[in-house]
């Protein structure tokens, strides 16, 4: 199963970009978005930014992901 994750765009070079979540950076492609900007939040699936998110929704999604990660960590520790 693959999940789409919210990342914040931190740099752009052509159709390549870097997205960040909790200090972890990864290369992403931005081909599918019209005029993406540094600082925007995007949903990334399989390395491609597929949709923009407003900041409020992105922060809510990131917090929910952290809660799930914490619960799993607690369950398996």
mmCIF file of the N, C-alpha and C atoms, coordinates in Angstrom:
data_MODEL
# 
_entry.id   MODEL 
# 
loop_
_atom_site.group_PDB 
_atom_site.id 
_atom_site.type_symbol 
_atom_site.label_atom_id 
_atom_site.label_alt_id 
_atom_site.label_comp_id 
_atom_site.label_asym_id 
_atom_site.label_entity_id 
_atom_site.label_seq_id 
_atom_site.pdbx_PDB_ins_code 
_atom_site.Cartn_x 
_atom_site.Cartn_y 
_atom_site.Cartn_z 
_atom_site.occupancy 
_atom_site.B_iso_or_equiv 
_atom_site.pdbx_formal_charge 
_atom_site.auth_seq_id 
_atom_site.auth_comp_id 
_atom_site.auth_asym_id 
_atom_site.auth_atom_id 
_atom_site.pdbx_PDB_model_num 
ATOM 1   N N  . UNK A 1 1  ? 0.841  -1.171 0.000   1.00 0.00 ? 1  UNK A N  1 
ATOM 2   C CA . UNK A 1 1  ? 0.000  0.000  0.000   1.00 0.00 ? 1  UNK A CA 1 
ATOM 3   C C  . UNK A 1 1  ? 0.886  1.234  0.000   1.00 0.00 ? 1  UNK A C  1 
ATOM 4   N N  . UNK A 1 2  ? 0.554  2.183  -0.805  1.00 0.00 ? 2  UNK A N  1 
ATOM 5   C CA . UNK A 1 2  ? 1.294  3.441  -0.864  1.00 0.00 ? 2  UNK A CA 1 
ATOM 6   C C  . UNK A 1 2  ? 0.431  4.546  -0.275  1.00 0.00 ? 2  UNK A C  1 
ATOM 7   N N  . UNK A 1 3  ? 1.074  5.462  0.397   1.00 0.00 ? 3  UNK A N  1 
ATOM 8   C CA . UNK A 1 3  ? 0.378  6.606  0.967   1.00 0.00 ? 3  UNK A CA 1 
ATOM 9   C C  . UNK A 1 3  ? 0.899  7.883  0.347   1.00 0.00 ? 3  UNK A C  1 
ATOM 10  N N  . UNK A 1 4  ? 0.028  8.839  0.193   1.00 0.00 ? 4  UNK A N  1 
ATOM 11  C CA . UNK A 1 4  ? 0.450  10.173 -0.217  1.00 0.00 ? 4  UNK A CA 1 
ATOM 12  C C  . UNK A 1 4  ? 0.728  10.956 1.060   1.00 0.00 ? 4  UNK A C  1 
ATOM 13  N N  . UNK A 1 5  ? 1.803  11.724 1.052   1.00 0.00 ? 5  UNK A N  1 
ATOM 14  C CA . UNK A 1 5  ? 2.193  12.466 2.251   1.00 0.00 ? 5  UNK A CA 1 
ATOM 15  C C  . UNK A 1 5  ? 2.312  13.953 1.938   1.00 0.00 ? 5  UNK A C  1 
ATOM 16  N N  . UNK A 1 6  ? 1.982  14.805 2.908   1.00 0.00 ? 6  UNK A N  1 
ATOM 17  C CA . UNK A 1 6  ? 2.164  16.243 2.701   1.00 0.00 ? 6  UNK A CA 1 
ATOM 18  C C  . UNK A 1 6  ? 3.619  16.630 2.952   1.00 0.00 ? 6  UNK A C  1 
ATOM 19  N N  . UNK A 1 7  ? 4.159  17.399 2.049   1.00 0.00 ? 7  UNK A N  1 
ATOM 20  C CA . UNK A 1 7  ? 5.514  17.936 2.183   1.00 0.00 ? 7  UNK A CA 1 
ATOM 21  C C  . UNK A 1 7  ? 5.482  19.423 1.856   1.00 0.00 ? 7  UNK A C  1 
ATOM 22  N N  . UNK A 1 8  ? 6.414  20.159 2.440   1.00 0.00 ? 8  UNK A N  1 
ATOM 23  C CA . UNK A 1 8  ? 6.561  21.586 2.132   1.00 0.00 ? 8  UNK A CA 1 
ATOM 24  C C  . UNK A 1 8  ? 7.692  21.733 1.128   1.00 0.00 ? 8  UNK A C  1 
ATOM 25  N N  . UNK A 1 9  ? 7.445  22.427 0.038   1.00 0.00 ? 9  UNK A N  1 
ATOM 26  C CA . UNK A 1 9  ? 8.477  22.641 -0.977  1.00 0.00 ? 9  UNK A CA 1 
ATOM 27  C C  . UNK A 1 9  ? 9.520  23.609 -0.421  1.00 0.00 ? 9  UNK A C  1 
ATOM 28  N N  . UNK A 1 10 ? 10.779 23.164 -0.415  1.00 0.00 ? 10 UNK A N  1 
ATOM 29  C CA . UNK A 1 10 ? 11.850 24.011 0.112   1.00 0.00 ? 10 UNK A CA 1 
ATOM 30  C C  . UNK A 1 10 ? 12.763 24.559 -0.981  1.00 0.00 ? 10 UNK A C  1 
ATOM 31  N N  . UNK A 1 11 ? 12.789 23.907 -2.145  1.00 0.00 ? 11 UNK A N  1 
ATOM 32  C CA . UNK A 1 11 ? 13.557 24.438 -3.269  1.00 0.00 ? 11 UNK A CA 1 
ATOM 33  C C  . UNK A 1 11 ? 13.019 23.851 -4.562  1.00 0.00 ? 11 UNK A C  1 
ATOM 34  N N  . UNK A 1 12 ? 13.231 24.598 -5.646  1.00 0.00 ? 12 UNK A N  1 
ATOM 35  C CA . UNK A 1 12 ? 12.764 24.179 -6.965  1.00 0.00 ? 12 UNK A CA 1 
ATOM 36  C C  . UNK A 1 12 ? 13.888 24.395 -7.967  1.00 0.00 ? 12 UNK A C  1 
ATOM 37  N N  . UNK A 1 13 ? 14.099 23.381 -8.837  1.00 0.00 ? 13 UNK A N  1 
ATOM 38  C CA . UNK A 1 13 ? 15.069 23.465 -9.925  1.00 0.00 ? 13 UNK A CA 1 
ATOM 39  C C  . UNK A 1 13 ? 14.428 22.817 -11.149 1.00 0.00 ? 13 UNK A C  1 
ATOM 40  N N  . UNK A 1 14 ? 13.809 23.630 -11.974 1.00 0.00 ? 14 UNK A N  1 
ATOM 41  C CA . UNK A 1 14 ? 13.079 23.096 -13.125 1.00 0.00 ? 14 UNK A CA 1 
ATOM 42  C C  . UNK A 1 14 ? 11.859 22.332 -12.644 1.00 0.00 ? 14 UNK A C  1 
ATOM 43  N N  . UNK A 1 15 ? 11.768 21.051 -13.039 1.00 0.00 ? 15 UNK A N  1 
ATOM 44  C CA . UNK A 1 15 ? 10.667 20.197 -12.604 1.00 0.00 ? 15 UNK A CA 1 
ATOM 45  C C  . UNK A 1 15 ? 11.054 19.346 -11.401 1.00 0.00 ? 15 UNK A C  1 
ATOM 46  N N  . UNK A 1 16 ? 12.273 19.524 -10.910 1.00 0.00 ? 16 UNK A N  1 
ATOM 47  C CA . UNK A 1 16 ? 12.719 18.850 -9.691  1.00 0.00 ? 16 UNK A CA 1 
ATOM 48  C C  . UNK A 1 16 ? 12.556 19.807 -8.516  1.00 0.00 ? 16 UNK A C  1 
ATOM 49  N N  . UNK A 1 17 ? 12.204 19.258 -7.376  1.00 0.00 ? 17 UNK A N  1 
ATOM 50  C CA . UNK A 1 17 ? 12.064 20.075 -6.177  1.00 0.00 ? 17 UNK A CA 1 
ATOM 51  C C  . UNK A 1 17 ? 12.501 19.241 -4.981  1.00 0.00 ? 17 UNK A C  1 
ATOM 52  N N  . UNK A 1 18 ? 12.606 19.918 -3.858  1.00 0.00 ? 18 UNK A N  1 
ATOM 53  C CA . UNK A 1 18 ? 12.855 19.238 -2.591  1.00 0.00 ? 18 UNK A CA 1 
ATOM 54  C C  . UNK A 1 18 ? 11.679 19.549 -1.696  1.00 0.00 ? 18 UNK A C  1 
ATOM 55  N N  . UNK A 1 19 ? 11.126 18.488 -1.100  1.00 0.00 ? 19 UNK A N  1 
ATOM 56  C CA . UNK A 1 19 ? 10.038 18.621 -0.143  1.00 0.00 ? 19 UNK A CA 1 
ATOM 57  C C  . UNK A 1 19 ? 10.520 18.176 1.224   1.00 0.00 ? 19 UNK A C  1 
ATOM 58  N N  . UNK A 1 20 ? 9.955  18.763 2.276   1.00 0.00 ? 20 UNK A N  1 
ATOM 59  C CA . UNK A 1 20 ? 10.406 18.468 3.630   1.00 0.00 ? 20 UNK A CA 1 
ATOM 60  C C  . UNK A 1 20 ? 9.234  18.170 4.558   1.00 0.00 ? 20 UNK A C  1 
ATOM 61  N N  . UNK A 1 21 ? 9.459  17.196 5.446   1.00 0.00 ? 21 UNK A N  1 
ATOM 62  C CA . UNK A 1 21 ? 8.503  16.866 6.513   1.00 0.00 ? 21 UNK A CA 1 
ATOM 63  C C  . UNK A 1 21 ? 9.323  16.528 7.750   1.00 0.00 ? 21 UNK A C  1 
ATOM 64  N N  . UNK A 1 22 ? 9.127  17.270 8.806   1.00 0.00 ? 22 UNK A N  1 
ATOM 65  C CA . UNK A 1 22 ? 9.804  17.012 10.078  1.00 0.00 ? 22 UNK A CA 1 
ATOM 66  C C  . UNK A 1 22 ? 11.324 16.915 9.925   1.00 0.00 ? 22 UNK A C  1 
ATOM 67  N N  . UNK A 1 23 ? 11.894 17.773 9.104   1.00 0.00 ? 23 UNK A N  1 
ATOM 68  C CA . UNK A 1 23 ? 13.340 17.799 8.935   1.00 0.00 ? 23 UNK A CA 1 
ATOM 69  C C  . UNK A 1 23 ? 13.884 16.794 7.938   1.00 0.00 ? 23 UNK A C  1 
ATOM 70  N N  . UNK A 1 24 ? 13.040 15.917 7.427   1.00 0.00 ? 24 UNK A N  1 
ATOM 71  C CA . UNK A 1 24 ? 13.464 14.936 6.428   1.00 0.00 ? 24 UNK A CA 1 
ATOM 72  C C  . UNK A 1 24 ? 13.145 15.503 5.049   1.00 0.00 ? 24 UNK A C  1 
ATOM 73  N N  . UNK A 1 25 ? 14.165 15.536 4.203   1.00 0.00 ? 25 UNK A N  1 
ATOM 74  C CA . UNK A 1 25 ? 13.999 16.094 2.859   1.00 0.00 ? 25 UNK A CA 1 
ATOM 75  C C  . UNK A 1 25 ? 14.041 14.981 1.835   1.00 0.00 ? 25 UNK A C  1 
ATOM 76  N N  . UNK A 1 26 ? 13.248 15.159 0.780   1.00 0.00 ? 26 UNK A N  1 
ATOM 77  C CA . UNK A 1 26 ? 13.313 14.208 -0.314  1.00 0.00 ? 26 UNK A CA 1 
ATOM 78  C C  . UNK A 1 26 ? 13.061 14.902 -1.638  1.00 0.00 ? 26 UNK A C  1 
ATOM 79  N N  . UNK A 1 27 ? 13.681 14.344 -2.661  1.00 0.00 ? 27 UNK A N  1 
ATOM 80  C CA . UNK A 1 27 ? 13.490 14.883 -4.002  1.00 0.00 ? 27 UNK A CA 1 
ATOM 81  C C  . UNK A 1 27 ? 12.104 14.512 -4.486  1.00 0.00 ? 27 UNK A C  1 
ATOM 82  N N  . UNK A 1 28 ? 11.451 15.473 -5.119  1.00 0.00 ? 28 UNK A N  1 
ATOM 83  C CA . UNK A 1 28 ? 10.134 15.229 -5.692  1.00 0.00 ? 28 UNK A CA 1 
ATOM 84  C C  . UNK A 1 28 ? 10.075 15.861 -7.076  1.00 0.00 ? 28 UNK A C  1 
ATOM 85  N N  . UNK A 1 29 ? 9.118  15.407 -7.862  1.00 0.00 ? 29 UNK A N  1 
ATOM 86  C CA . UNK A 1 29 ? 8.861  15.995 -9.171  1.00 0.00 ? 29 UNK A CA 1 
ATOM 87  C C  . UNK A 1 29 ? 7.604  16.850 -9.062  1.00 0.00 ? 29 UNK A C  1 
ATOM 88  N N  . UNK A 1 30 ? 7.609  17.967 -9.774  1.00 0.00 ? 30 UNK A N  1 
ATOM 89  C CA . UNK A 1 30 ? 6.481  18.893 -9.694  1.00 0.00 ? 30 UNK A CA 1 
ATOM 90  C C  . UNK A 1 30 ? 5.803  19.096 -11.053 1.00 0.00 ? 30 UNK A C  1 
ATOM 91  N N  . UNK A 1 31 ? 6.025  18.150 -11.968 1.00 0.00 ? 31 UNK A N  1 
ATOM 92  C CA . UNK A 1 31 ? 5.474  18.230 -13.318 1.00 0.00 ? 31 UNK A CA 1 
ATOM 93  C C  . UNK A 1 31 ? 3.952  18.409 -13.349 1.00 0.00 ? 31 UNK A C  1 
ATOM 94  N N  . UNK A 1 32 ? 3.257  17.846 -12.379 1.00 0.00 ? 32 UNK A N  1 
ATOM 95  C CA . UNK A 1 32 ? 1.797  17.805 -12.415 1.00 0.00 ? 32 UNK A CA 1 
ATOM 96  C C  . UNK A 1 32 ? 1.128  19.050 -11.842 1.00 0.00 ? 32 UNK A C  1 
ATOM 97  N N  . UNK A 1 33 ? 1.924  19.969 -11.318 1.00 0.00 ? 33 UNK A N  1 
ATOM 98  C CA . UNK A 1 33 ? 1.364  21.187 -10.732 1.00 0.00 ? 33 UNK A CA 1 
ATOM 99  C C  . UNK A 1 33 ? 1.642  22.384 -11.621 1.00 0.00 ? 33 UNK A C  1 
ATOM 100 N N  . UNK A 1 34 ? 0.685  23.288 -11.666 1.00 0.00 ? 34 UNK A N  1 
ATOM 101 C CA . UNK A 1 34 ? 0.879  24.529 -12.419 1.00 0.00 ? 34 UNK A CA 1 
ATOM 102 C C  . UNK A 1 34 ? 1.515  25.568 -11.496 1.00 0.00 ? 34 UNK A C  1 
ATOM 103 N N  . UNK A 1 35 ? 2.683  26.039 -11.856 1.00 0.00 ? 35 UNK A N  1 
ATOM 104 C CA . UNK A 1 35 ? 3.373  27.134 -11.180 1.00 0.00 ? 35 UNK A CA 1 
ATOM 105 C C  . UNK A 1 35 ? 3.556  26.922 -9.668  1.00 0.00 ? 35 UNK A C  1 
ATOM 106 N N  . UNK A 1 36 ? 4.193  25.817 -9.272  1.00 0.00 ? 36 UNK A N  1 
ATOM 107 C CA . UNK A 1 36 ? 4.430  25.598 -7.834  1.00 0.00 ? 36 UNK A CA 1 
ATOM 108 C C  . UNK A 1 36 ? 5.435  26.601 -7.285  1.00 0.00 ? 36 UNK A C  1 
ATOM 109 N N  . UNK A 1 37 ? 5.338  26.882 -6.000  1.00 0.00 ? 37 UNK A N  1 
ATOM 110 C CA . UNK A 1 37 ? 6.201  27.877 -5.355  1.00 0.00 ? 37 UNK A CA 1 
ATOM 111 C C  . UNK A 1 37 ? 6.855  27.291 -4.104  1.00 0.00 ? 37 UNK A C  1 
ATOM 112 N N  . UNK A 1 38 ? 8.064  27.763 -3.821  1.00 0.00 ? 38 UNK A N  1 
ATOM 113 C CA . UNK A 1 38 ? 8.737  27.411 -2.576  1.00 0.00 ? 38 UNK A CA 1 
ATOM 114 C C  . UNK A 1 38 ? 7.858  27.890 -1.425  1.00 0.00 ? 38 UNK A C  1 
ATOM 115 N N  . UNK A 1 39 ? 7.711  27.045 -0.409  1.00 0.00 ? 39 UNK A N  1 
ATOM 116 C CA . UNK A 1 39 ? 6.893  27.381 0.748   1.00 0.00 ? 39 UNK A CA 1 
ATOM 117 C C  . UNK A 1 39 ? 5.500  26.778 0.705   1.00 0.00 ? 39 UNK A C  1 
ATOM 118 N N  . UNK A 1 40 ? 5.058  26.320 -0.471  1.00 0.00 ? 40 UNK A N  1 
ATOM 119 C CA . UNK A 1 40 ? 3.745  25.692 -0.577  1.00 0.00 ? 40 UNK A CA 1 
ATOM 120 C C  . UNK A 1 40 ? 3.805  24.264 -0.059  1.00 0.00 ? 40 UNK A C  1 
ATOM 121 N N  . UNK A 1 41 ? 2.678  23.805 0.455   1.00 0.00 ? 41 UNK A N  1 
ATOM 122 C CA . UNK A 1 41 ? 2.535  22.408 0.852   1.00 0.00 ? 41 UNK A CA 1 
ATOM 123 C C  . UNK A 1 41 ? 1.884  21.651 -0.285  1.00 0.00 ? 41 UNK A C  1 
ATOM 124 N N  . UNK A 1 42 ? 2.377  20.439 -0.516  1.00 0.00 ? 42 UNK A N  1 
ATOM 125 C CA . UNK A 1 42 ? 1.841  19.599 -1.578  1.00 0.00 ? 42 UNK A CA 1 
ATOM 126 C C  . UNK A 1 42 ? 1.666  18.179 -1.060  1.00 0.00 ? 42 UNK A C  1 
ATOM 127 N N  . UNK A 1 43 ? 0.757  17.453 -1.691  1.00 0.00 ? 43 UNK A N  1 
ATOM 128 C CA . UNK A 1 43 ? 0.603  16.027 -1.430  1.00 0.00 ? 43 UNK A CA 1 
ATOM 129 C C  . UNK A 1 43 ? 1.516  15.309 -2.422  1.00 0.00 ? 43 UNK A C  1 
ATOM 130 N N  . UNK A 1 44 ? 2.353  14.405 -1.908  1.00 0.00 ? 44 UNK A N  1 
ATOM 131 C CA . UNK A 1 44 ? 3.313  13.688 -2.748  1.00 0.00 ? 44 UNK A CA 1 
ATOM 132 C C  . UNK A 1 44 ? 2.981  12.203 -2.721  1.00 0.00 ? 44 UNK A C  1 
ATOM 133 N N  . UNK A 1 45 ? 2.890  11.623 -3.911  1.00 0.00 ? 45 UNK A N  1 
ATOM 134 C CA . UNK A 1 45 ? 2.653  10.191 -4.050  1.00 0.00 ? 45 UNK A CA 1 
ATOM 135 C C  . UNK A 1 45 ? 3.637  9.650  -5.083  1.00 0.00 ? 45 UNK A C  1 
ATOM 136 N N  . UNK A 1 46 ? 4.373  8.619  -4.697  1.00 0.00 ? 46 UNK A N  1 
ATOM 137 C CA . UNK A 1 46 ? 5.344  7.969  -5.593  1.00 0.00 ? 46 UNK A CA 1 
ATOM 138 C C  . UNK A 1 46 ? 6.349  8.972  -6.160  1.00 0.00 ? 46 UNK A C  1 
ATOM 139 N N  . UNK A 1 47 ? 6.701  9.969  -5.348  1.00 0.00 ? 47 UNK A N  1 
ATOM 140 C CA . UNK A 1 47 ? 7.713  10.934 -5.757  1.00 0.00 ? 47 UNK A CA 1 
ATOM 141 C C  . UNK A 1 47 ? 7.195  12.122 -6.559  1.00 0.00 ? 47 UNK A C  1 
ATOM 142 N N  . UNK A 1 48 ? 5.891  12.159 -6.823  1.00 0.00 ? 48 UNK A N  1 
ATOM 143 C CA . UNK A 1 48 ? 5.305  13.252 -7.590  1.00 0.00 ? 48 UNK A CA 1 
ATOM 144 C C  . UNK A 1 48 ? 4.364  14.074 -6.727  1.00 0.00 ? 48 UNK A C  1 
ATOM 145 N N  . UNK A 1 49 ? 4.520  15.391 -6.780  1.00 0.00 ? 49 UNK A N  1 
ATOM 146 C CA . UNK A 1 49 ? 3.560  16.291 -6.139  1.00 0.00 ? 49 UNK A CA 1 
ATOM 147 C C  . UNK A 1 49 ? 2.294  16.243 -6.984  1.00 0.00 ? 49 UNK A C  1 
ATOM 148 N N  . UNK A 1 50 ? 1.186  15.837 -6.361  1.00 0.00 ? 50 UNK A N  1 
ATOM 149 C CA . UNK A 1 50 ? -0.038 15.645 -7.143  1.00 0.00 ? 50 UNK A CA 1 
ATOM 150 C C  . UNK A 1 50 ? -1.121 16.671 -6.842  1.00 0.00 ? 50 UNK A C  1 
ATOM 151 N N  . UNK A 1 51 ? -0.947 17.417 -5.745  1.00 0.00 ? 51 UNK A N  1 
ATOM 152 C CA . UNK A 1 51 ? -1.978 18.393 -5.378  1.00 0.00 ? 51 UNK A CA 1 
ATOM 153 C C  . UNK A 1 51 ? -1.418 19.373 -4.351  1.00 0.00 ? 51 UNK A C  1 
ATOM 154 N N  . UNK A 1 52 ? -1.880 20.613 -4.415  1.00 0.00 ? 52 UNK A N  1 
ATOM 155 C CA . UNK A 1 52 ? -1.533 21.602 -3.393  1.00 0.00 ? 52 UNK A CA 1 
ATOM 156 C C  . UNK A 1 52 ? -2.434 21.411 -2.175  1.00 0.00 ? 52 UNK A C  1 
ATOM 157 N N  . UNK A 1 53 ? -1.899 21.809 -1.022  1.00 0.00 ? 53 UNK A N  1 
ATOM 158 C CA . UNK A 1 53 ? -2.683 21.846 0.214   1.00 0.00 ? 53 UNK A CA 1 
ATOM 159 C C  . UNK A 1 53 ? -2.539 23.232 0.807   1.00 0.00 ? 53 UNK A C  1 
ATOM 160 N N  . UNK A 1 54 ? -3.617 23.738 1.400   1.00 0.00 ? 54 UNK A N  1 
ATOM 161 C CA . UNK A 1 54 ? -3.429 24.994 2.120   1.00 0.00 ? 54 UNK A CA 1 
ATOM 162 C C  . UNK A 1 54 ? -2.679 24.662 3.408   1.00 0.00 ? 54 UNK A C  1 
ATOM 163 N N  . UNK A 1 55 ? -2.030 25.644 3.976   1.00 0.00 ? 55 UNK A N  1 
ATOM 164 C CA . UNK A 1 55 ? -1.164 25.412 5.129   1.00 0.00 ? 55 UNK A CA 1 
ATOM 165 C C  . UNK A 1 55 ? -1.927 24.821 6.315   1.00 0.00 ? 55 UNK A C  1 
ATOM 166 N N  . UNK A 1 56 ? -3.129 25.309 6.565   1.00 0.00 ? 56 UNK A N  1 
ATOM 167 C CA . UNK A 1 56 ? -3.907 24.807 7.695   1.00 0.00 ? 56 UNK A CA 1 
ATOM 168 C C  . UNK A 1 56 ? -4.168 23.306 7.564   1.00 0.00 ? 56 UNK A C  1 
ATOM 169 N N  . UNK A 1 57 ? -4.606 22.875 6.388   1.00 0.00 ? 57 UNK A N  1 
ATOM 170 C CA . UNK A 1 57 ? -4.882 21.450 6.178   1.00 0.00 ? 57 UNK A CA 1 
ATOM 171 C C  . UNK A 1 57 ? -3.595 20.633 6.248   1.00 0.00 ? 57 UNK A C  1 
ATOM 172 N N  . UNK A 1 58 ? -2.525 21.145 5.679   1.00 0.00 ? 58 UNK A N  1 
ATOM 173 C CA . UNK A 1 58 ? -1.247 20.434 5.709   1.00 0.00 ? 58 UNK A CA 1 
ATOM 174 C C  . UNK A 1 58 ? -0.782 20.215 7.141   1.00 0.00 ? 58 UNK A C  1 
ATOM 175 N N  . UNK A 1 59 ? -0.882 21.235 7.971   1.00 0.00 ? 59 UNK A N  1 
ATOM 176 C CA . UNK A 1 59 ? -0.447 21.107 9.366   1.00 0.00 ? 59 UNK A CA 1 
ATOM 177 C C  . UNK A 1 59 ? -1.325 20.120 10.135  1.00 0.00 ? 59 UNK A C  1 
ATOM 178 N N  . UNK A 1 60 ? -2.626 20.118 9.849   1.00 0.00 ? 60 UNK A N  1 
ATOM 179 C CA . UNK A 1 60 ? -3.517 19.138 10.476  1.00 0.00 ? 60 UNK A CA 1 
ATOM 180 C C  . UNK A 1 60 ? -3.156 17.719 10.049  1.00 0.00 ? 60 UNK A C  1 
ATOM 181 N N  . UNK A 1 61 ? -2.879 17.530 8.761   1.00 0.00 ? 61 UNK A N  1 
ATOM 182 C CA . UNK A 1 61 ? -2.504 16.213 8.249   1.00 0.00 ? 61 UNK A CA 1 
ATOM 183 C C  . UNK A 1 61 ? -1.181 15.744 8.840   1.00 0.00 ? 61 UNK A C  1 
ATOM 184 N N  . UNK A 1 62 ? -0.218 16.652 8.949   1.00 0.00 ? 62 UNK A N  1 
ATOM 185 C CA . UNK A 1 62 ? 1.083  16.297 9.523   1.00 0.00 ? 62 UNK A CA 1 
ATOM 186 C C  . UNK A 1 62 ? 0.944  15.914 10.989  1.00 0.00 ? 62 UNK A C  1 
ATOM 187 N N  . UNK A 1 63 ? 0.114  16.625 11.724  1.00 0.00 ? 63 UNK A N  1 
ATOM 188 C CA . UNK A 1 63 ? -0.105 16.290 13.136  1.00 0.00 ? 63 UNK A CA 1 
ATOM 189 C C  . UNK A 1 63 ? -0.771 14.921 13.270  1.00 0.00 ? 63 UNK A C  1 
ATOM 190 N N  . UNK A 1 64 ? -1.727 14.634 12.426  1.00 0.00 ? 64 UNK A N  1 
ATOM 191 C CA . UNK A 1 64 ? -2.387 13.326 12.458  1.00 0.00 ? 64 UNK A CA 1 
ATOM 192 C C  . UNK A 1 64 ? -1.384 12.219 12.148  1.00 0.00 ? 64 UNK A C  1 
ATOM 193 N N  . UNK A 1 65 ? -0.508 12.441 11.191  1.00 0.00 ? 65 UNK A N  1 
ATOM 194 C CA . UNK A 1 65 ? 0.518  11.442 10.862  1.00 0.00 ? 65 UNK A CA 1 
ATOM 195 C C  . UNK A 1 65 ? 1.453  11.222 12.046  1.00 0.00 ? 65 UNK A C  1 
ATOM 196 N N  . UNK A 1 66 ? 1.818  12.292 12.742  1.00 0.00 ? 66 UNK A N  1 
ATOM 197 C CA . UNK A 1 66 ? 2.679  12.160 13.929  1.00 0.00 ? 66 UNK A CA 1 
ATOM 198 C C  . UNK A 1 66 ? 1.991  11.343 15.022  1.00 0.00 ? 66 UNK A C  1 
ATOM 199 N N  . UNK A 1 67 ? 0.701  11.573 15.211  1.00 0.00 ? 67 UNK A N  1 
ATOM 200 C CA . UNK A 1 67 ? -0.046 10.818 16.215  1.00 0.00 ? 67 UNK A CA 1 
ATOM 201 C C  . UNK A 1 67 ? -0.055 9.326  15.884  1.00 0.00 ? 67 UNK A C  1 
ATOM 202 N N  . UNK A 1 68 ? -0.240 8.992  14.624  1.00 0.00 ? 68 UNK A N  1 
ATOM 203 C CA . UNK A 1 68 ? -0.219 7.583  14.210  1.00 0.00 ? 68 UNK A CA 1 
ATOM 204 C C  . UNK A 1 68 ? 1.183  7.001  14.425  1.00 0.00 ? 68 UNK A C  1 
ATOM 205 N N  . UNK A 1 69 ? 2.217  7.731  14.017  1.00 0.00 ? 69 UNK A N  1 
ATOM 206 C CA . UNK A 1 69 ? 3.594  7.262  14.213  1.00 0.00 ? 69 UNK A CA 1 
ATOM 207 C C  . UNK A 1 69 ? 3.894  7.034  15.685  1.00 0.00 ? 69 UNK A C  1 
ATOM 208 N N  . UNK A 1 70 ? 3.469  7.954  16.545  1.00 0.00 ? 70 UNK A N  1 
ATOM 209 C CA . UNK A 1 70 ? 3.695  7.814  17.989  1.00 0.00 ? 70 UNK A CA 1 
ATOM 210 C C  . UNK A 1 70 ? 2.966  6.596  18.543  1.00 0.00 ? 70 UNK A C  1 
ATOM 211 N N  . UNK A 1 71 ? 1.729  6.393  18.108  1.00 0.00 ? 71 UNK A N  1 
ATOM 212 C CA . UNK A 1 71 ? 0.957  5.248  18.598  1.00 0.00 ? 71 UNK A CA 1 
ATOM 213 C C  . UNK A 1 71 ? 1.601  3.933  18.146  1.00 0.00 ? 71 UNK A C  1 
ATOM 214 N N  . UNK A 1 72 ? 2.078  3.877  16.925  1.00 0.00 ? 72 UNK A N  1 
ATOM 215 C CA . UNK A 1 72 ? 2.734  2.668  16.443  1.00 0.00 ? 72 UNK A CA 1 
ATOM 216 C C  . UNK A 1 72 ? 4.056  2.420  17.179  1.00 0.00 ? 72 UNK A C  1 
ATOM 217 N N  . UNK A 1 73 ? 4.787  3.482  17.411  1.00 0.00 ? 73 UNK A N  1 
ATOM 218 C CA . UNK A 1 73 ? 6.053  3.370  18.142  1.00 0.00 ? 73 UNK A CA 1 
ATOM 219 C C  . UNK A 1 73 ? 5.789  2.823  19.543  1.00 0.00 ? 73 UNK A C  1 
ATOM 220 N N  . UNK A 1 74 ? 4.755  3.337  20.201  1.00 0.00 ? 74 UNK A N  1 
ATOM 221 C CA . UNK A 1 74 ? 4.410  2.891  21.546  1.00 0.00 ? 74 UNK A CA 1 
ATOM 222 C C  . UNK A 1 74 ? 3.946  1.427  21.543  1.00 0.00 ? 74 UNK A C  1 
ATOM 223 N N  . UNK A 1 75 ? 3.164  1.069  20.539  1.00 0.00 ? 75 UNK A N  1 
ATOM 224 C CA . UNK A 1 75 ? 2.640  -0.282 20.418  1.00 0.00 ? 75 UNK A CA 1 
ATOM 225 C C  . UNK A 1 75 ? 3.751  -1.313 20.230  1.00 0.00 ? 75 UNK A C  1 
ATOM 226 N N  . UNK A 1 76 ? 4.763  -0.946 19.442  1.00 0.00 ? 76 UNK A N  1 
ATOM 227 C CA . UNK A 1 76 ? 5.822  -1.900 19.094  1.00 0.00 ? 76 UNK A CA 1 
ATOM 228 C C  . UNK A 1 76 ? 7.109  -1.721 19.880  1.00 0.00 ? 76 UNK A C  1 
ATOM 229 N N  . UNK A 1 77 ? 7.079  -0.916 20.943  1.00 0.00 ? 77 UNK A N  1 
ATOM 230 C CA . UNK A 1 77 ? 8.309  -0.754 21.734  1.00 0.00 ? 77 UNK A CA 1 
ATOM 231 C C  . UNK A 1 77 ? 8.245  -1.541 23.025  1.00 0.00 ? 77 UNK A C  1 
# 
